[in-house]
Amino acid sequence: MEYLNELASSNAPLVLAIGGLAIGFFFGAIISRTNYCAMGALADIHNFGDTRRLRAWVLAAAVALAGTQLLAAAGIVDTGKSMYAGASLNWLGHIVGGLIFGVGMVFAGGCPSRNLARAGGGDLRALVTLIILGLFAYMAIGGILAPARTSIESLATLPLAAPTQRLGDLLATRLSFAPGVGAAIATTALLIAALLYVSAGAAFRRSPVHILSGLGVGLCIVAGWALTGLAYDDMASKPLAPISLTFVRPTGDSLEWLQRYTASPLPGFGVASVFGALLGAFAVSFSRGHFRLSTFSDVGDTLRHLGGAILMGLGGVMAMGCTVGQSLTGVSTLSIGSFIATAAIVVGGRTGLIALERRILATA
């Protein structure tokens, strides 16, 4: 393992670029082939009472959690160095951002990962959605909207009596456990709950495509942590914090990289994973004969997608992630903020579905 760590960290830019492209490719291919979609999961429940895609989402989170915690126990990745492990909890940003993002993903026809899959299949609406999302994400990170965002977030930041906001550290601090013991207890409890819920769905158990989608997406998250964990070098002049798949900021980073290629020819992990997801979705769509160019149907469709993209860009930055970046990658670190953001995204998605339904009925 030391050899792999030395090999990856000594060639970190190249390893992260190639690895991010490969992991993103498989992720995009899985999303396209299985129709995995967090927003679709909420829509299925709202419209048909069908929980199969929700159970696939929960299974993906469980696989990501189990795999990431095993990597951490083996010393392959230190999630305490990730962006999810702050010692203070920005609970208001997670809630407000998650609600905004949840509404936005409904109006945009899916979260960023779903729009990457749609764009790879020839949907120009999804491509425009991603461009607007990336633009507004950057505006919220350090642009014209950043002061308003930071003002909202500063209203309610909760300091924690633990080294990080990871559930294992909080349990260890409160109950005087070793950090590893706290993480093991939290992981075991969450995995039991998740697997009980997943296995309780008879329709889900009879649906191989949904089972495979959850397993595949979860393993992509684990692969991302393994890659960036091995490539991490705390002796580097600018260490790159370990991370796995997330698609809000990396979408904006991708737009910047396209404009500044000559300054940095090798894309980072996030940018490479975005392009990989597009390529993977394209490969599946084209090979199955499903690739079709399509665009907005009318002005209303255009405004709905653009509005959703704006909300996802703003909300995703405030919540520090999306249905992949927080609900899978963040949750796999046991970050309290990730659980809060995920709950807010679900509530926002439900609210968006009701609002969209009323809008459709009003114009019918």
C-alpha positions as CSV (number, residue, x, y, z in Angstrom):
1,M,0.0,0.0,0.0
2,E,2.9,2.3,0.7
3,Y,4.1,1.7,-2.8
4,L,0.8,2.7,-4.3
5,N,0.6,5.8,-2.1
6,E,4.1,6.9,-3.2
7,L,3.4,6.1,-6.8
8,A,0.1,8.0,-6.8
9,S,1.2,11.0,-4.7
10,S,4.4,11.5,-6.8
11,N,2.4,11.7,-10.0
12,A,-0.7,13.2,-8.4
13,P,-1.9,15.5,-11.3
14,L,-1.7,12.8,-13.9
15,V,-3.2,10.1,-11.6
16,L,-6.1,12.3,-10.6
17,A,-6.8,13.4,-14.2
18,I,-6.8,9.8,-15.6
19,G,-8.5,8.3,-12.5
20,G,-11.2,11.0,-12.4
21,L,-11.9,10.5,-16.1
22,A,-12.2,6.7,-15.6
23,I,-14.4,6.9,-12.5
24,G,-16.6,9.6,-14.1
25,F,-16.9,7.4,-17.2
26,F,-18.2,4.4,-15.3
27,F,-20.5,6.7,-13.2
28,G,-22.0,8.3,-16.3
29,A,-22.4,4.9,-18.0
30,I,-24.2,3.5,-14.9
31,I,-26.5,6.5,-14.7
32,S,-27.4,6.4,-18.3
33,R,-27.9,2.6,-18.5
34,T,-29.9,2.1,-15.3
35,N,-31.8,5.5,-15.2
36,Y,-30.5,6.0,-11.6
37,C,-31.7,9.4,-10.5
38,A,-32.3,10.9,-7.0
39,M,-34.9,13.4,-8.3
40,G,-36.5,10.6,-10.2
41,A,-36.7,8.6,-7.0
42,L,-38.7,11.4,-5.3
43,A,-40.9,11.8,-8.4
44,D,-41.6,8.0,-8.6
45,I,-42.9,8.1,-5.0
46,H,-44.9,11.3,-5.5
47,N,-46.5,10.1,-8.8
48,F,-46.7,6.4,-8.5
49,G,-45.8,5.3,-4.9
50,D,-42.8,3.4,-6.4
51,T,-39.9,3.3,-4.0
52,R,-37.4,1.3,-6.1
53,R,-35.2,4.2,-7.2
54,L,-35.3,5.6,-3.7
55,R,-34.1,2.2,-2.4
56,A,-31.3,2.3,-5.0
57,W,-30.3,5.7,-3.7
58,V,-30.2,4.4,-0.1
59,L,-28.2,1.3,-1.3
60,A,-25.7,3.5,-3.1
61,A,-25.3,5.5,0.1
62,A,-24.8,2.3,2.2
63,V,-22.2,0.9,-0.2
64,A,-20.4,4.3,-0.3
65,L,-20.5,4.5,3.5
66,A,-19.2,0.9,4.1
67,G,-16.5,1.2,1.5
68,T,-15.2,4.6,2.6
69,Q,-15.1,3.6,6.2
70,L,-13.1,0.5,5.3
71,L,-10.7,2.6,3.3
72,A,-10.4,5.0,6.3
73,A,-9.8,2.1,8.7
74,A,-7.1,0.7,6.4
75,G,-5.3,4.1,6.3
76,I,-5.9,4.6,2.6
77,V,-7.9,7.8,3.0
78,D,-8.3,10.3,5.8
79,T,-11.7,11.8,5.4
80,G,-10.9,14.1,8.3
81,K,-8.9,16.1,5.8
82,S,-11.9,16.5,3.4
83,M,-14.2,19.5,3.1
84,Y,-16.9,17.6,5.0
85,A,-15.0,17.4,8.3
86,G,-15.1,21.0,9.6
87,A,-15.0,21.5,13.3
88,S,-18.1,23.8,13.1
89,L,-21.5,23.1,11.6
90,N,-23.0,25.6,9.2
91,W,-26.5,24.2,9.7
92,L,-28.4,27.1,8.2
93,G,-26.4,27.0,5.0
94,H,-27.0,23.2,4.7
95,I,-30.8,23.6,5.2
96,V,-31.4,26.7,3.1
97,G,-29.0,25.5,0.4
98,G,-30.5,22.0,0.4
99,L,-34.0,23.3,0.1
100,I,-33.1,25.6,-2.8
101,F,-31.2,22.9,-4.5
102,G,-34.0,20.4,-4.1
103,V,-36.5,22.7,-5.8
104,G,-34.1,23.5,-8.5
105,M,-33.3,19.9,-9.4
106,V,-37.1,19.3,-10.0
107,F,-37.5,22.3,-12.3
108,A,-34.2,21.4,-14.2
109,G,-35.4,17.8,-14.8
110,G,-32.8,16.3,-12.5
111,C,-29.7,17.0,-10.4
112,P,-26.3,17.8,-12.0
113,S,-25.4,14.1,-12.4
114,R,-28.7,13.3,-14.1
115,N,-28.2,16.3,-16.4
116,L,-24.7,15.1,-17.3
117,A,-26.2,11.8,-18.3
118,R,-28.9,13.6,-20.3
119,A,-26.4,15.8,-22.0
120,G,-24.3,12.8,-22.9
121,G,-27.4,11.4,-24.6
122,G,-27.8,14.5,-26.8
123,D,-30.2,16.6,-24.7
124,L,-29.2,20.2,-25.3
125,R,-31.5,21.4,-22.5
126,A,-29.3,19.5,-20.1
127,L,-26.1,21.0,-21.6
128,V,-27.5,24.5,-21.2
129,T,-28.6,23.7,-17.7
130,L,-25.1,22.6,-16.7
131,I,-23.5,25.7,-18.2
132,I,-25.9,28.0,-16.2
133,L,-25.5,25.9,-13.1
134,G,-21.7,26.2,-13.3
135,L,-21.9,29.9,-13.9
136,F,-24.1,30.6,-10.9
137,A,-22.1,28.2,-8.7
138,Y,-19.0,30.4,-9.4
139,M,-21.0,33.5,-8.8
140,A,-22.0,32.1,-5.4
141,I,-18.5,30.8,-4.5
142,G,-16.5,34.0,-5.1
143,G,-18.5,36.2,-7.4
144,I,-21.2,38.8,-7.1
145,L,-23.5,36.6,-5.1
146,A,-20.8,35.4,-2.6
147,P,-21.3,38.3,0.0
148,A,-25.0,37.4,0.3
149,R,-24.3,33.8,0.6
150,T,-21.6,34.2,3.3
151,S,-23.9,36.6,5.2
152,I,-26.6,34.0,5.4
153,E,-24.2,31.3,6.4
154,S,-22.6,33.4,9.1
155,L,-25.9,33.8,10.9
156,A,-25.9,30.3,12.3
157,T,-22.5,28.5,12.6
158,L,-22.4,26.0,15.4
159,P,-19.0,25.2,17.0
160,L,-18.7,21.6,18.0
161,A,-16.9,20.0,21.0
162,A,-15.1,17.5,18.7
163,P,-12.2,17.6,16.3
164,T,-14.6,17.3,13.3
165,Q,-18.3,17.1,12.6
166,R,-18.1,13.5,11.6
167,L,-20.5,11.4,13.6
168,G,-17.8,9.0,14.7
169,D,-15.8,11.8,16.2
170,L,-18.8,13.3,18.0
171,L,-19.7,9.9,19.5
172,A,-16.1,9.3,20.5
173,T,-15.8,12.7,22.2
174,R,-19.2,12.4,24.0
175,L,-18.8,8.8,25.1
176,S,-15.0,8.8,25.6
177,F,-14.4,6.2,22.8
178,A,-11.5,5.9,20.5
179,P,-12.3,7.7,17.2
180,G,-12.2,4.5,15.3
181,V,-14.7,2.9,17.7
182,G,-17.1,5.8,17.4
183,A,-17.0,5.6,13.6
184,A,-17.5,1.8,13.6
185,I,-20.6,2.1,15.9
186,A,-22.1,4.9,13.8
187,T,-21.3,3.0,10.5
188,T,-22.8,-0.3,11.8
189,A,-26.0,1.4,13.0
190,L,-26.6,3.3,9.8
191,L,-25.8,0.3,7.6
192,I,-28.2,-1.9,9.5
193,A,-31.0,0.7,9.1
194,A,-30.2,1.2,5.4
195,L,-30.1,-2.4,4.5
196,L,-33.3,-3.2,6.4
197,Y,-35.1,-0.5,4.5
198,V,-33.6,-1.6,1.1
199,S,-34.4,-5.3,1.7
200,A,-37.9,-4.5,2.8
201,G,-39.0,-3.6,-0.8
202,A,-40.2,-6.7,-2.6
203,A,-40.4,-4.9,-5.9
204,F,-36.8,-3.6,-5.4
205,R,-35.6,-7.1,-4.6
206,R,-37.1,-8.4,-7.9
207,S,-35.4,-5.5,-9.9
208,P,-31.8,-6.3,-10.8
209,V,-31.3,-3.0,-12.7
210,H,-32.1,-1.0,-9.5
211,I,-29.9,-3.2,-7.3
212,L,-27.0,-2.9,-9.7
213,S,-27.5,0.8,-10.1
214,G,-27.2,1.3,-6.3
215,L,-24.2,-1.0,-6.1
216,G,-22.4,0.6,-9.0
217,V,-22.9,4.2,-8.0
218,G,-21.8,3.4,-4.5
219,L,-18.7,1.7,-5.7
220,C,-17.8,4.8,-7.9
221,I,-17.9,6.9,-4.7
222,V,-15.5,4.4,-3.0
223,A,-13.2,4.4,-6.0
224,G,-13.0,8.2,-5.9
225,W,-12.0,8.3,-2.2
226,A,-9.4,5.5,-2.8
227,L,-7.9,7.4,-5.7
228,T,-7.7,10.8,-4.0
229,G,-6.7,9.3,-0.7
230,L,-3.7,7.5,-2.3
231,A,-2.7,10.7,-4.2
232,Y,-2.8,12.9,-1.1
233,D,0.6,14.3,-0.1
234,D,0.6,16.4,3.1
235,M,4.2,17.4,2.3
236,A,3.2,19.0,-1.0
237,S,3.3,22.8,-1.3
238,K,-0.5,22.8,-1.9
239,P,-1.9,19.5,-0.8
240,L,-5.0,18.4,-2.6
241,A,-7.6,17.4,0.0
242,P,-9.2,13.9,-0.6
243,I,-12.6,14.0,-2.2
244,S,-14.9,11.8,-4.3
245,L,-17.6,12.5,-6.8
246,T,-19.5,15.7,-6.6
247,F,-20.9,17.8,-9.4
248,V,-21.8,21.4,-8.5
249,R,-18.5,23.2,-8.1
250,P,-16.7,20.8,-10.5
251,T,-19.2,21.9,-13.2
252,G,-18.1,25.5,-12.8
253,D,-14.4,24.3,-12.6
254,S,-14.9,22.6,-15.9
255,L,-16.1,25.8,-17.6
256,E,-13.0,27.6,-16.1
257,W,-10.7,24.8,-17.3
258,L,-12.0,25.0,-20.8
259,Q,-11.1,28.8,-20.8
260,R,-7.7,28.4,-19.0
261,Y,-6.4,25.2,-20.5
262,T,-3.0,26.6,-21.5
263,A,-2.4,27.6,-17.8
264,S,-3.3,24.1,-16.5
265,P,-3.3,21.4,-19.2
266,L,-4.2,18.6,-16.8
267,P,-7.7,18.8,-15.3
268,G,-8.2,18.1,-11.6
269,F,-10.2,15.1,-10.3
270,G,-13.5,17.0,-10.3
271,V,-13.2,18.4,-13.8
272,A,-12.0,15.0,-15.2
273,S,-15.0,13.3,-13.5
274,V,-17.4,15.7,-15.2
275,F,-16.0,15.0,-18.6
276,G,-15.8,11.3,-17.8
277,A,-19.5,11.3,-16.9
278,L,-20.4,13.0,-20.2
279,L,-18.3,10.5,-22.1
280,G,-19.7,7.5,-20.3
281,A,-23.3,8.5,-20.8
282,F,-22.6,9.2,-24.5
283,A,-20.9,5.8,-24.9
284,V,-23.9,4.0,-23.5
285,S,-26.5,6.1,-25.3
286,F,-24.7,5.8,-28.6
287,S,-24.1,2.1,-28.3
288,R,-27.7,1.4,-27.6
289,G,-29.0,3.6,-30.4
290,H,-30.6,6.0,-28.0
291,F,-28.5,9.1,-28.8
292,R,-30.8,11.9,-30.1
293,L,-30.3,15.6,-30.2
294,S,-33.2,17.4,-28.5
295,T,-33.8,20.9,-27.2
296,F,-36.4,23.1,-25.4
297,S,-40.0,22.6,-26.4
298,D,-41.1,26.2,-25.7
299,V,-40.4,29.3,-23.8
300,G,-41.9,27.8,-20.6
301,D,-39.7,24.8,-20.8
302,T,-36.7,27.1,-21.3
303,L,-37.5,29.3,-18.3
304,R,-38.1,26.2,-16.1
305,H,-34.8,24.7,-16.9
306,L,-32.9,27.9,-16.5
307,G,-34.6,28.7,-13.2
308,G,-33.8,25.2,-12.0
309,A,-30.2,25.6,-13.0
310,I,-29.8,28.8,-11.2
311,L,-31.3,27.4,-8.0
312,M,-29.1,24.3,-8.2
313,G,-26.0,26.4,-8.6
314,L,-26.8,28.7,-5.7
315,G,-28.2,26.0,-3.4
316,G,-25.5,23.5,-4.2
317,V,-22.8,25.9,-3.1
318,M,-24.6,26.8,0.1
319,A,-25.3,23.2,0.9
320,M,-21.7,22.2,-0.1
321,G,-22.9,19.6,-2.5
322,C,-25.7,17.8,-4.4
323,T,-27.5,14.5,-4.3
324,V,-24.1,12.9,-5.1
325,G,-21.7,15.3,-3.4
326,Q,-23.6,15.4,-0.1
327,S,-26.0,12.5,-0.1
328,L,-23.4,9.9,-1.1
329,T,-19.8,11.3,-0.9
330,G,-20.5,13.5,2.2
331,V,-22.6,10.9,4.0
332,S,-19.9,8.3,3.4
333,T,-17.7,10.4,5.7
334,L,-20.4,10.4,8.5
335,S,-20.5,14.2,8.3
336,I,-23.4,15.6,10.2
337,G,-23.7,18.5,7.7
338,S,-24.2,16.0,4.9
339,F,-27.1,14.3,6.6
340,I,-28.7,17.7,7.2
341,A,-28.2,18.8,3.6
342,T,-29.6,15.5,2.3
343,A,-32.8,15.8,4.4
344,A,-33.2,19.4,3.2
345,I,-32.7,18.3,-0.5
346,V,-35.4,15.7,-0.1
347,V,-37.8,18.3,1.4
348,G,-36.9,20.8,-1.3
349,G,-37.5,18.1,-4.0
350,R,-40.9,17.2,-2.6
351,T,-41.8,20.9,-2.5
352,G,-40.6,21.4,-6.0
353,L,-42.7,18.4,-7.2
354,I,-45.8,19.8,-5.7
355,A,-45.1,23.3,-7.1
356,L,-44.4,21.9,-10.6
357,E,-47.6,19.8,-10.5
358,R,-49.7,22.8,-9.6
359,R,-48.0,24.8,-12.3
360,I,-48.8,22.2,-14.9
361,L,-52.4,21.9,-13.8
362,A,-52.8,25.7,-13.8
363,T,-51.7,25.9,-17.5
364,A,-53.6,22.8,-18.7
